Amino acid sequence: MTQIAIKQHCKPQRRSLLSSLLDSLSLLRQRQTLARLDDRALEDIGITRKQAEVEASRSIWDAPDFWQK
C-alpha cells in the first residue's frame, strides 16, 4: 500500500445543505438496518444487542464526530 504525506493543512470544505441531508438520511437507514440485524450478524461485526439498540436509538442529528469536520 502506498502512503502519501501531505505537509500542509487543507481547509475544510463547506458542505451543502443537500449533502448534509443525504448524509443524515444515510445514517438513519444504517441505524435502522443495524436494529434489524439478528444476534449472529451482530456477533460477526463484534457488537452486542444492547450496543446495537443504543446506536439505533440515537437521534438523526447525533452523528459521529468525524462527520462534522
Distance bins in CASP14 RR format, pairs under 12 A and 6 or more apart:
PFRMAT RR
TARGET T0000
AUTHOR 0000-0000-0000
RMODE 2
METHOD distances of the structure
MODEL  1
10 69 0 0 0 0 0 1 0 0 0 0 0
11 69 0 0 0 0 0 1 0 0 0 0 0
12 66 0 0 0 0 0 1 0 0 0 0 0
12 68 0 0 0 0 1 0 0 0 0 0 0
12 69 1 0 0 1 0 0 0 0 0 0 0
13 19 0 0 0 0 1 0 0 0 0 0 0
13 69 0 0 0 0 0 1 0 0 0 0 0
14 20 0 0 0 0 0 1 0 0 0 0 0
14 69 0 0 0 0 0 1 0 0 0 0 0
15 21 0 0 0 0 1 0 0 0 0 0 0
15 22 0 0 0 0 0 1 0 0 0 0 0
15 23 0 0 0 0 1 0 0 0 0 0 0
15 24 0 0 0 0 0 1 0 0 0 0 0
15 63 0 0 0 0 0 1 0 0 0 0 0
15 67 0 0 0 0 1 0 0 0 0 0 0
15 68 0 0 0 0 1 0 0 0 0 0 0
15 69 0 0 0 0 1 0 0 0 0 0 0
16 22 0 0 0 0 1 0 0 0 0 0 0
16 23 0 0 0 0 0 1 0 0 0 0 0
17 23 0 0 0 0 0 1 0 0 0 0 0
17 24 0 0 0 0 0 1 0 0 0 0 0
18 24 0 0 0 0 0 1 0 0 0 0 0
18 25 0 0 0 0 0 1 0 0 0 0 0
19 25 0 0 0 0 0 1 0 0 0 0 0
19 26 0 0 0 0 0 1 0 0 0 0 0
19 67 0 0 0 0 0 1 0 0 0 0 0
20 26 0 0 0 0 0 1 0 0 0 0 0
20 27 0 0 0 0 0 1 0 0 0 0 0
20 60 0 0 0 0 0 1 0 0 0 0 0
20 61 0 0 0 0 0 1 0 0 0 0 0
20 63 0 0 0 0 1 0 0 0 0 0 0
20 67 0 0 0 0 1 0 0 0 0 0 0
20 68 0 0 0 0 1 0 0 0 0 0 0
21 27 0 0 0 0 0 1 0 0 0 0 0
21 28 0 0 0 0 0 1 0 0 0 0 0
21 60 0 0 0 0 0 1 0 0 0 0 0
21 61 0 0 0 0 0 1 0 0 0 0 0
22 28 0 0 0 0 0 1 0 0 0 0 0
22 29 0 0 0 0 0 1 0 0 0 0 0
22 67 0 0 0 0 0 1 0 0 0 0 0
23 29 0 0 0 0 0 1 0 0 0 0 0
23 30 0 0 0 0 0 1 0 0 0 0 0
23 60 0 0 0 0 0 1 0 0 0 0 0
23 61 0 0 0 0 0 1 0 0 0 0 0
23 63 1 0 0 1 0 0 0 0 0 0 0
23 64 0 0 0 0 0 1 0 0 0 0 0
23 66 0 0 0 0 0 1 0 0 0 0 0
23 67 1 0 0 1 0 0 0 0 0 0 0
23 68 0 0 0 0 0 1 0 0 0 0 0
24 30 0 0 0 0 0 1 0 0 0 0 0
24 31 0 0 0 0 0 1 0 0 0 0 0
24 58 0 0 0 0 0 1 0 0 0 0 0
24 59 0 0 0 0 0 1 0 0 0 0 0
24 60 1 0 1 0 0 0 0 0 0 0 0
24 61 1 0 0 1 0 0 0 0 0 0 0
24 62 0 0 0 0 0 1 0 0 0 0 0
24 63 1 0 0 1 0 0 0 0 0 0 0
24 64 0 0 0 0 0 1 0 0 0 0 0
24 67 0 0 0 0 1 0 0 0 0 0 0
24 68 0 0 0 0 0 1 0 0 0 0 0
25 31 0 0 0 0 0 1 0 0 0 0 0
25 32 0 0 0 0 0 1 0 0 0 0 0
25 60 0 0 0 0 1 0 0 0 0 0 0
25 63 0 0 0 0 0 1 0 0 0 0 0
26 32 0 0 0 0 0 1 0 0 0 0 0
26 33 0 0 0 0 0 1 0 0 0 0 0
26 60 0 0 0 0 0 1 0 0 0 0 0
26 63 0 0 0 0 0 1 0 0 0 0 0
26 67 0 0 0 0 0 1 0 0 0 0 0
27 33 0 0 0 0 0 1 0 0 0 0 0
27 34 0 0 0 0 0 1 0 0 0 0 0
27 55 0 0 0 0 0 1 0 0 0 0 0
27 56 0 0 0 0 0 1 0 0 0 0 0
27 58 0 0 0 0 1 0 0 0 0 0 0
27 59 0 0 0 0 0 1 0 0 0 0 0
27 60 1 0 0 1 0 0 0 0 0 0 0
27 61 0 0 0 0 1 0 0 0 0 0 0
27 62 0 0 0 0 1 0 0 0 0 0 0
27 63 1 0 1 0 0 0 0 0 0 0 0
27 64 0 0 0 0 1 0 0 0 0 0 0
27 67 1 0 0 1 0 0 0 0 0 0 0
27 68 0 0 0 0 0 1 0 0 0 0 0
28 34 0 0 0 0 0 1 0 0 0 0 0
28 35 0 0 0 0 0 1 0 0 0 0 0
28 55 0 0 0 0 0 1 0 0 0 0 0
28 56 0 0 0 0 1 0 0 0 0 0 0
28 57 0 0 0 0 0 1 0 0 0 0 0
28 58 0 0 0 0 1 0 0 0 0 0 0
28 59 0 0 0 0 1 0 0 0 0 0 0
28 60 1 0 1 0 0 0 0 0 0 0 0
28 61 0 0 0 0 0 1 0 0 0 0 0
28 62 0 0 0 0 0 1 0 0 0 0 0
28 63 0 0 0 0 0 1 0 0 0 0 0
29 35 0 0 0 0 0 1 0 0 0 0 0
29 36 0 0 0 0 0 1 0 0 0 0 0
29 56 0 0 0 0 0 1 0 0 0 0 0
29 60 0 0 0 0 0 1 0 0 0 0 0
30 36 0 0 0 0 0 1 0 0 0 0 0
30 37 0 0 0 0 0 1 0 0 0 0 0
30 52 0 0 0 0 0 1 0 0 0 0 0
30 55 0 0 0 0 1 0 0 0 0 0 0
30 56 0 0 0 0 1 0 0 0 0 0 0
30 58 0 0 0 0 0 1 0 0 0 0 0
30 60 0 0 0 0 0 1 0 0 0 0 0
30 63 0 0 0 0 0 1 0 0 0 0 0
30 64 0 0 0 0 0 1 0 0 0 0 0
30 67 0 0 0 0 0 1 0 0 0 0 0
31 37 0 0 0 0 0 1 0 0 0 0 0
31 52 0 0 0 0 1 0 0 0 0 0 0
31 53 0 0 0 0 0 1 0 0 0 0 0
31 54 0 0 0 0 0 1 0 0 0 0 0
31 55 1 0 0 1 0 0 0 0 0 0 0
31 56 1 0 1 0 0 0 0 0 0 0 0
31 57 0 0 0 0 1 0 0 0 0 0 0
31 58 1 0 0 1 0 0 0 0 0 0 0
31 59 0 0 0 0 1 0 0 0 0 0 0
31 60 0 0 0 0 1 0 0 0 0 0 0
31 62 0 0 0 0 1 0 0 0 0 0 0
31 63 0 0 0 0 0 1 0 0 0 0 0
31 64 0 0 0 0 0 1 0 0 0 0 0
32 52 0 0 0 0 0 1 0 0 0 0 0
32 55 0 0 0 0 0 1 0 0 0 0 0
32 56 1 0 0 1 0 0 0 0 0 0 0
32 57 0 0 0 0 0 1 0 0 0 0 0
32 58 0 0 0 0 0 1 0 0 0 0 0
32 60 0 0 0 0 0 1 0 0 0 0 0
33 41 0 0 0 0 0 1 0 0 0 0 0
33 42 0 0 0 0 0 1 0 0 0 0 0
33 45 0 0 0 0 0 1 0 0 0 0 0
33 52 0 0 0 0 0 1 0 0 0 0 0
33 55 0 0 0 0 0 1 0 0 0 0 0
33 56 0 0 0 0 1 0 0 0 0 0 0
34 41 0 0 0 0 1 0 0 0 0 0 0
34 42 0 0 0 0 1 0 0 0 0 0 0
34 45 0 0 0 0 1 0 0 0 0 0 0
34 46 0 0 0 0 0 1 0 0 0 0 0
34 47 0 0 0 0 1 0 0 0 0 0 0
34 48 0 0 0 0 0 1 0 0 0 0 0
34 49 0 0 0 0 0 1 0 0 0 0 0
34 51 0 0 0 0 1 0 0 0 0 0 0
34 52 1 0 1 0 0 0 0 0 0 0 0
34 53 0 0 0 0 1 0 0 0 0 0 0
34 54 0 0 0 0 0 1 0 0 0 0 0
34 55 1 0 1 0 0 0 0 0 0 0 0
34 56 1 0 1 0 0 0 0 0 0 0 0
34 57 0 0 0 0 0 1 0 0 0 0 0
34 58 0 0 0 0 0 1 0 0 0 0 0
35 41 0 0 0 0 0 1 0 0 0 0 0
35 42 0 0 0 0 0 1 0 0 0 0 0
35 47 0 0 0 0 0 1 0 0 0 0 0
35 49 0 0 0 0 1 0 0 0 0 0 0
35 51 0 0 0 0 0 1 0 0 0 0 0
35 52 1 0 0 1 0 0 0 0 0 0 0
35 53 1 0 0 1 0 0 0 0 0 0 0
35 54 0 0 0 0 0 1 0 0 0 0 0
35 55 0 0 0 0 1 0 0 0 0 0 0
35 56 1 1 0 0 0 0 0 0 0 0 0
35 57 0 0 0 0 1 0 0 0 0 0 0
35 58 0 0 0 0 0 1 0 0 0 0 0
36 42 0 0 0 0 0 1 0 0 0 0 0
36 49 0 0 0 0 0 1 0 0 0 0 0
36 52 0 0 0 0 1 0 0 0 0 0 0
36 53 0 0 0 0 0 1 0 0 0 0 0
36 56 0 0 0 0 1 0 0 0 0 0 0
37 43 0 0 0 0 1 0 0 0 0 0 0
37 44 0 0 0 0 1 0 0 0 0 0 0
37 45 1 0 0 1 0 0 0 0 0 0 0
37 46 0 0 0 0 0 1 0 0 0 0 0
37 47 0 0 0 0 1 0 0 0 0 0 0
37 48 0 0 0 0 0 1 0 0 0 0 0
37 49 0 0 0 0 1 0 0 0 0 0 0
37 51 0 0 0 0 0 1 0 0 0 0 0
37 52 1 0 0 1 0 0 0 0 0 0 0
37 53 0 0 0 0 0 1 0 0 0 0 0
37 55 0 0 0 0 0 1 0 0 0 0 0
37 56 0 0 0 0 1 0 0 0 0 0 0
38 44 0 0 0 0 1 0 0 0 0 0 0
38 45 0 0 0 0 0 1 0 0 0 0 0
38 49 0 0 0 0 1 0 0 0 0 0 0
38 52 0 0 0 0 0 1 0 0 0 0 0
39 45 0 0 0 0 0 1 0 0 0 0 0
39 46 0 0 0 0 0 1 0 0 0 0 0
39 47 0 0 0 0 0 1 0 0 0 0 0
39 48 0 0 0 0 1 0 0 0 0 0 0
39 49 1 0 0 1 0 0 0 0 0 0 0
39 50 0 0 0 0 0 1 0 0 0 0 0
39 51 0 0 0 0 0 1 0 0 0 0 0
39 52 0 0 0 0 1 0 0 0 0 0 0
39 53 0 0 0 0 0 1 0 0 0 0 0
40 46 0 0 0 0 0 1 0 0 0 0 0
40 49 0 0 0 0 0 1 0 0 0 0 0
41 47 0 0 0 0 1 0 0 0 0 0 0
41 49 0 0 0 0 0 1 0 0 0 0 0
41 52 0 0 0 0 1 0 0 0 0 0 0
42 48 1 0 0 1 0 0 0 0 0 0 0
42 49 1 0 0 1 0 0 0 0 0 0 0
42 50 0 0 0 0 1 0 0 0 0 0 0
42 51 0 0 0 0 1 0 0 0 0 0 0
42 52 1 0 1 0 0 0 0 0 0 0 0
42 53 0 0 0 0 0 1 0 0 0 0 0
42 55 0 0 0 0 0 1 0 0 0 0 0
42 56 0 0 0 0 0 1 0 0 0 0 0
43 49 0 0 0 0 1 0 0 0 0 0 0
43 51 0 0 0 0 0 1 0 0 0 0 0
43 52 0 0 0 0 0 1 0 0 0 0 0
44 52 0 0 0 0 0 1 0 0 0 0 0
45 51 0 0 0 0 1 0 0 0 0 0 0
45 52 0 0 0 0 1 0 0 0 0 0 0
45 55 0 0 0 0 0 1 0 0 0 0 0
46 52 0 0 0 0 1 0 0 0 0 0 0
47 53 0 0 0 0 0 1 0 0 0 0 0
47 54 0 0 0 0 1 0 0 0 0 0 0
47 55 1 0 0 1 0 0 0 0 0 0 0
47 56 0 0 0 0 0 1 0 0 0 0 0
48 54 0 0 0 0 1 0 0 0 0 0 0
48 55 0 0 0 0 0 1 0 0 0 0 0
49 55 0 0 0 0 0 1 0 0 0 0 0
49 56 0 0 0 0 0 1 0 0 0 0 0
50 56 0 0 0 0 0 1 0 0 0 0 0
50 57 0 0 0 0 0 1 0 0 0 0 0
51 57 0 0 0 0 0 1 0 0 0 0 0
51 58 0 0 0 0 0 1 0 0 0 0 0
52 58 0 0 0 0 0 1 0 0 0 0 0
54 62 0 0 0 0 0 1 0 0 0 0 0
55 62 0 0 0 0 1 0 0 0 0 0 0
55 63 0 0 0 0 0 1 0 0 0 0 0
55 64 0 0 0 0 0 1 0 0 0 0 0
56 62 0 0 0 0 0 1 0 0 0 0 0
58 64 0 0 0 0 1 0 0 0 0 0 0
60 67 0 0 0 0 0 1 0 0 0 0 0
61 67 0 0 0 0 0 1 0 0 0 0 0
61 68 0 0 0 0 0 1 0 0 0 0 0
62 68 0 0 0 0 0 1 0 0 0 0 0
63 69 0 0 0 0 0 1 0 0 0 0 0
END
